[in-house]
Structures are given as C-alpha cells and as structure tokens.
Amino acid sequence: MAWSISRDARLAELRQLHHARSATLANSVPGTFAHDGLTKECDAIYAEIKRLEASRGISPKAVLLALAVLALLVYSLAH
C-alpha cells in the first residue's frame, strides 16, 4: 500500500464522486430529505475539491523520508 494517496488521484476520485452525486441530485425531488442531504454532500465534496486544488503542500511522510535519505547520505560521507 502506498504511503499516501497522491493529490491528483484524490482530486480525480472526488470529481468522479461529485459528478455521480450531482447526477443523483438532479433526479431527486427538491425539498425532500434525500435532496437536502445530497445537496449538503455535494457542497462538502466541492469544498474539499477546492481545498485540494488550492493546496501546494508536501506530505509529512515525504518530508520524513527525505530527511532519512539525507541523514544516510551524510552518515555515509562522514565514514
């Protein structure tokens, strides 16, 4: 299993989910419990998509891995 899911893969997954939920929402009756729930879910998915699109950070696990490799290089050069 991968250490982390890539940002692009997560965005693709969320976009596909948003598309599926939006299609279901389009076929539901406004004002019903199901319609309101799907609307909230679509809004939450859309907000997560926007958050991921705006993020440019690096994974904490990737930072730790880079530091470990750097430490091994320094150690091997020192001896």
FENFEN-V86896 format. One line per field, one symbol per residue. phi: phi as a letter, one per 40 degrees, with the letter a starting at -180 (. if undefined). psi: psi as a letter, one per 30 degrees, with the letter a starting at -180 (. if undefined). A space follows every 10 residues. Layout:
phi->???
psi->???
This chain:
phi->.ccaccdccc cccccccccc cccccccccd gccccccccc cccccccccc cccccbcbcd cccccccccc ccccccccb
psi->klelkleeee eeeeeeeeee eeeeefglkk fleeeeeeee eeeeeeeeee eeefkglkke eeeeeeeeee eeeeeeff.
